[in-house]
Amino acid sequence: MNERSNRWEQQLRERIENQTLVVGVVGLGYVGLPLAVEYARKGIRTIGYDVSTEKIAALQHGTNYIRDLDDRVIAECVANGVLEVTNDAARLGECDVIFVCVPTPFTANKDPDISFILSATRTIAAHKRAGQLYVLKSTTFPGTTRNYMQPLLEQQQFRCGEEYFLAFSPERVDPGNKVWHTGNTPIVVGGITPRCTDLACAVTALAIETVIPVSSPEVAEMEKLLENIFRSVNIALVNELAQLCDRIGINVWEVVEAAATKPFGFMPFYPGPGIGGHCILIDPYYLSWMARRYDFTTNFIELAAEVNESMPYYVRDMIVREIARQPVELRRARVLLLGMAFKRDVDDLRHSPALKVAELLLGEGVGTVDYYDPYIPTVTLFDDTPTATVLHSKPRLTEALLRRYHVVCVTTDHSCVDYRMVARASRVVVDTRNALRTVRRRSNIVLLGDGH
Ligand SMILES: NC(=O)c1ccc[n+]([C@@H]2O[C@H](COP(=O)([O-])OP(=O)(O)OC[C@H]3O[C@@H](n4cnc5c(N)ncnc54)[C@H](O)[C@@H]3O)[C@@H](O)[C@H]2O)c1
């Protein structure tokens, strides 16, 4: 440890201990905004930077676009100046710690796209100063922090673990979860050097109750992928089982509930119309892409993707079969999808399987496909193609509306929907989420995974 590096470490430690540090958050989306608010609520000066002028303008006017966050808390943090939000990247120079929370999507060929991480790092590098700690939160493949971020920051006299500090710490926020939120969900931290890990743990502990250090950024990057691949594989397993149960005529939901009574060694996962969102669908591909560079095939990931991505097709077939049982031609049939968001009680549409189901139904020649989702006012089907089609959510779900459709399909089981009314008023309900489980009279209900 040389004299100089001691100084930067010491300075940061002191600021952390007496909470005079300035926290920066790059990317104010589902991950970054709750994180920024978590620090600001603790009275720590926080600067949120985003490239989106709309998001910054909204926040500056006290308008919050993340459902889980309390509007009043954000408005208060912004009004009293403890949380500043800006499009001005130069403000990052004021920060002692900068969390990077930018998107990590995949390309059309499902290869990783880390361009947002690279551009955010270049922005940070343009305004960097000695003594700063950078923490990447975006989910990505192992080696991103060390092999892609670090070279963009590193210079002579600006060395990692000496003049600046760098770590990876994956995000676990689960939008819509009422129990586990940003503050009480344990967080893993892996720094490039032990000093980086220590400092990143200390900063994280200011806002997060439980912090778990690991030996390197690569371990932290890989463990995040394991978390999401674990979910993807187990959902695929139960989706496959649902298809088998359909053939045999066993109720897969009851099977899962029965298995879940085992107090150890089992965790319930449920079938559905496919997976969506920014994480479970995309992240496994980050690892399978990386594995190919090592001449390795990740069979579990590929198989899980195959099963999960086949589910919207399976649901389309269920709906088309129910139309065929009625005296109506396909091209005159009307289908209502209940729920467009990728999961219950969220307003996140990214990669939602319900979108795919709608596109497949129209592609099959179904006359009308409408939807109702109180959280998603409009959707664009066949986006980025010449046949792009905008649909608007039906404003209200009523018995009169439900009666107009040949098939109503529950694609997302928002808890605000009256499913008894749905059962009562619909001709046929295709239920892909077991949302109508409490309904007794079931002659018009076709449940995914019970042999109908
Ligand atoms: N959404 C989740 O539930 C969740 C959970 C765990 C991990 N993650 C991971 O966290 C990361 C962020 O996800 P998200 O859901 O918050 O994404 P998001 O799209 O909601 O937000 C990302 C924000 O980054 C901004 N941005 C993009 N490039 C930028 C740049 N160069 N500089 C500044 N701002 C920039 C965008 O304008 C946007 O506001 C992803 O890697 C994701 O996989 C997400």
The ligand as a Tripos MOL2 file, in Angstrom:
@<TRIPOS>MOLECULE
LIG
   44    48     1     0     0
SMALL
NO_CHARGES

@<TRIPOS>ATOM
      1 N1        -35.6320   -4.5400  -13.7060 N.am      1 LIG1
      2 C1        -35.2790   -5.4520  -12.8160 C.2       1 LIG1
      3 O1        -36.1320   -5.9730  -12.1180 O.2       1 LIG1
      4 C2        -33.8240   -5.8670  -12.6320 C.ar      1 LIG1
      5 C3        -33.4950   -6.6870  -11.5510 C.ar      1 LIG1
      6 C4        -32.1680   -7.0490  -11.3590 C.ar      1 LIG1
      7 C5        -31.2060   -6.6330  -12.2740 C.ar      1 LIG1
      8 N2        -31.5500   -5.8530  -13.3340 N.ar      1 LIG1
      9 C6        -30.4880   -5.4120  -14.2330 C.3       1 LIG1
     10 O2        -30.2090   -4.0450  -13.9470 O.3       1 LIG1
     11 C7        -29.8610   -3.3580  -15.1550 C.3       1 LIG1
     12 C8        -30.7650   -2.1600  -15.3630 C.3       1 LIG1
     13 O3        -32.0910   -2.6310  -15.5390 O.3       1 LIG1
     14 P1        -33.3620   -1.6770  -15.4050 P.3       1 LIG1
     15 O4        -34.5250   -2.5880  -15.3710 O.co2     1 LIG1
     16 O5        -33.1750   -0.7060  -14.2930 O.co2     1 LIG1
     17 O6        -33.2980   -0.9050  -16.8000 O.3       1 LIG1
     18 P2        -34.1760    0.3560  -17.2430 P.3       1 LIG1
     19 O7        -34.2630    0.3030  -18.7160 O.co2     1 LIG1
     20 O8        -35.4160    0.4430  -16.4290 O.co2     1 LIG1
     21 O9        -33.2780    1.6100  -16.8160 O.3       1 LIG1
     22 C9        -32.0400    1.8850  -17.3780 C.3       1 LIG1
     23 C10       -31.8540    3.3910  -17.4160 C.3       1 LIG1
     24 O10       -30.5310    3.6620  -17.9020 O.3       1 LIG1
     25 C11       -30.5980    4.8140  -18.7210 C.3       1 LIG1
     26 N3        -29.3940    4.8300  -19.5450 N.ar      1 LIG1
     27 C12       -29.0820    4.0930  -20.6330 C.ar      1 LIG1
     28 N4        -27.8360    4.3810  -21.0570 N.ar      1 LIG1
     29 C13       -27.3440    5.3150  -20.2250 C.ar      1 LIG1
     30 C14       -26.1040    5.9990  -20.1400 C.ar      1 LIG1
     31 N5        -25.1210    5.7640  -20.9990 N.pl3     1 LIG1
     32 N6        -25.9490    6.9200  -19.1720 N.ar      1 LIG1
     33 C15       -26.9560    7.1710  -18.2840 C.ar      1 LIG1
     34 N7        -28.1460    6.5480  -18.3000 N.ar      1 LIG1
     35 C16       -28.3320    5.6180  -19.2540 C.ar      1 LIG1
     36 C17       -31.9040    4.6730  -19.4610 C.3       1 LIG1
     37 O11       -32.3620    5.9070  -19.9630 O.3       1 LIG1
     38 C18       -32.8150    4.1080  -18.3690 C.3       1 LIG1
     39 O12       -33.4710    5.1350  -17.6430 O.3       1 LIG1
     40 C19       -29.9260   -4.3930  -16.2640 C.3       1 LIG1
     41 O13       -28.6600   -4.9550  -16.4420 O.3       1 LIG1
     42 C20       -30.8520   -5.4410  -15.7020 C.3       1 LIG1
     43 O14       -30.6120   -6.7210  -16.2460 O.3       1 LIG1
     44 C21       -32.8380   -5.4500  -13.5270 C.ar      1 LIG1
@<TRIPOS>BOND
     1     1     2 1
     2     2     3 2
     3     2     4 1
     4     4     5 ar
     5     4    44 ar
     6     5     6 ar
     7     6     7 ar
     8     7     8 ar
     9     8     9 1
    10     8    44 ar
    11     9    10 1
    12     9    42 1
    13    10    11 1
    14    11    12 1
    15    11    40 1
    16    12    13 1
    17    13    14 1
    18    14    15 2
    19    14    16 1
    20    14    17 1
    21    17    18 1
    22    18    19 2
    23    18    20 1
    24    18    21 1
    25    21    22 1
    26    22    23 1
    27    23    24 1
    28    23    38 1
    29    24    25 1
    30    25    26 1
    31    25    36 1
    32    26    27 ar
    33    26    35 ar
    34    27    28 ar
    35    28    29 ar
    36    29    30 ar
    37    29    35 ar
    38    30    31 1
    39    30    32 ar
    40    32    33 ar
    41    33    34 ar
    42    34    35 ar
    43    36    37 1
    44    36    38 1
    45    38    39 1
    46    40    41 1
    47    40    42 1
    48    42    43 1
@<TRIPOS>SUBSTRUCTURE
     1 LIG1         1 GROUP 0 **** ****
